[in-house]
Every structure is written in structure tokens, then in C-alpha cells.
Amino acid sequence: MGQPRLRASLRHHTGADRRQPYRGLRHPSDAAQFRALDQEILSRGKPVRHHLRYHRSDGSTGQAAGHRFPVQENGRTCVAGIYVDITDHVRATSQRQEAEEKLRALRDYSGLPCALLSVGGRIEQAGTAAAELFRTRLSDLVGRRAHTLLAATPDLRPLRRTWEGLITRRIRRAETSAVLLDTEGRQRRAQLHLSTVSGPVGRVAHVWAVVTDQSIAHEAHPPLTAAQIRILSLLAGGSTNAEIATSLKLSRQAVDYHLSRLRDLLGAETRPALIARAYVLGILAPRAWPPRPAATRDPLGSR
């Protein structure tokens, strides 16, 4: 949007003035509009601040904000006017309002958990779906620090780096996986879509967060060793016990022991049940093939 243009005019209107001060106007309605304004000011003897629409030289409709006032010139009463063309400003404001309405519709009616975060990480706006996700009231969710809704998992550190990249404008949007923590202490892994909202002077003013894919809520699973998580990944990929042992350079007895421990820790009696629990609990990354641990997948997906 360009700089506002100042437009000033001095127009004479007395009973004896027979000139045509509006002759240069391209549209008759503009001349009639200005003539009526001048007559009002002359009759009242007071200045007027107002907005008006007019026809621009390219045929489009423009808008201006101005100040019209009476002055004395050569013993006659005249009307002077100073105007600023606000067409581009009004258009930008309208576009911004339209975008905000669409975002409110996304927040309130899409059914997706959405939140508008400040650059400091505080929730400034949220939809009812977000409150339901965290099992809290909307009034209690707004104003909270977003990090209090995240479980302490290994992918928190790269998530923080992504956040820094967003608020410093190194990246404009990012997709990441995180483990959310509701008010009842239950966890669920979810996919977060983060995008920046620009403010004055091009700075980042807010970040929109939208949650899409979610696992079911669950209690935090017991801590697993790196070997156990790797075994689950290989198991989900279809490896046999012998193939797992060869891949991890373990004995068959060690693999059998780990699988037995995993059945106890995850409450799953069979190999298919172990794989299903690993995905439901967020141990393995959703939508990833070959299977891999969720904590070690690239959580940024920045672009």
C-alpha cells in the first residue's frame, strides 16, 4: 500500500461568484456532492470533518478523509478543503476484516481445535473444540501458557526451536508432532500446524495453531529403553524375532526378554496388540513408513 496522498483545494462560493470551480471533476455526482458540502459550510460558517467517495481518474471509486472549512479571501467567503486519499487503507482494512472473519469461522465452526498464540506463547483466542480437547472450560484455556499443555517428551526441544524460527520470521509455517497433556493428566500425540500472523512493520504478532490428527487419550506410558522402542519399530515393520536380533546385534534370548517386558509394560499380549498399542500411545510415529519412533522423527517439517 502506497503512502497516503494529500489533496488540497480552495473553492470560491459566494452569490457573486459565477465561475465553475468544479469544472475539472470527471463525474457530475462528485461536483454535486462537493457543491452541497460547500453550501452547508457557507451557511453554517463552521468546518466539517468527513469521509467521502469520489470517482478516480481510472474510473474506479476512491475514498478520502478530509477537512473542509470557511476562509476569507479578497474580502469574500471561500471554502477550503484538505483531503487524504484513504482508498488503499480502506481496502486493506476490509481485506483484513474478511480474513479475520474466516479465521473465526475456522476457530468456531470447523470442529478443529484451534488457538491464536501470542509471540510469548500465551493463548489469546481458542475455539470450543480446543477446550474439549484439553478437557477444560474455554474461559480457563484462554490466557494459559501453551507450554503447560505439552507433555515433557524428547521432541519438546526441536519444537522450541521451531517456535523460535516462527516468531523471528525465519520460517512462516511449520508442521510438527507433539504430545498434548489435558487437565486430567492424560496424553495424546497430535499433529500441530503452526503459521504466523504478521503485525505492524512486518513483525510477527501471533501464531495460529491448528490440531489435526490425534491419537486417543491415554495415561503416560512407562519409560521405554532405546532398544525396546527400536524393537517395536522393527516389529511393526514385520521383522521376525531372529531378524530383530540380527538387526540390533542381540541374542534371541535378549529379544524374547524385551518382548516379554513390553507386553507387561504396554498391557498387550500379542504381537499385533503390541504394534497397535505402540501407535495408540504415540511411541511410533503415525503416518510413517517404515515404522520409526515418534520422538526421533523429524518433528519440524518446516518450510
C-alpha positions, 0 to 999 in steps of 0.5 A: 500500500502506497503512502497516503496522498494529500489533496488540497483545494480552495473553492470560491462560493459566494452569490457573486461568484459565477465561475465553475470551480468544479469544472475539472471533476470527471463525474457530475455526482462528485461536483454535486456532492462537493457543491452541497458540502460547500453550501452547508459550510457557507451557511453554517460558517463552521468546518466539517470533518468527513469521509467521502467517495469520489470517482478516480481518474481510472474510473474506479471509486476512491475514498478520502478523509478530509477537512473542509472549512470557511476562509476569507479571501479578497474580502469574500467567503471561500471554502477550503478543503484538505483531503487524504486519499484513504482508498488503499487503507480502506481496502486493506482494512476490509481485506483484513476484516474478511480474513479475520472473519474466516479465521473465526469461522475456522476457530468456531465452526470447523470442529478443529481445535484451534488457538491464536498464540501470542509471540510469548506463547500465551493463548489469546483466542481458542475455539470450543473444540480446543477446550474439549480437547484439553478437557477444560472450560474455554474461559480457563484455556484462554490466557494459559501458557501453551507450554503447560499443555505439552507433555515433557517428551524428547521432541519438546526441544526441536519444537522450541526451536521451531517456535523460535524460527516462527516468531523471528520470521525465519520460517512462516509455517511449520508442521510438527508432532507433539504430545498434548497433556489435558487437565486430567493428566492424560496424553495424546500425540497430535499433529500441530500446524503452526503459521504466523500472523504478521503485525505492524512493520512486518513483525510477527504478532501471533501464531495460529495453531491448528490440531489435526490428527490425534491419537486417543487419550491415554495415561503416560506410558512407562519409560521405554529403553532405546532398544525396546522402542527400536524393537517395536519399530522393527516389529511393526515393520514385520521383522521376525524375532531372529531378524530383530536380533540380527538387526540390533546385534542381540541374542534371541534370548535378549529379544524374547526378554524385551518382548516379554517386558513390553507386553507387561509394560504396554498391557498387550499380549500379542504381537499385533496388540503390541504394534497397535498399542505402540501407535495408540500411545504415540511411541511410533510415529503415525503416518510413517513408513517404515515404522520409526519412533515418534520422538526421533522423527523429524518433528519440524517439517518446516518450510 
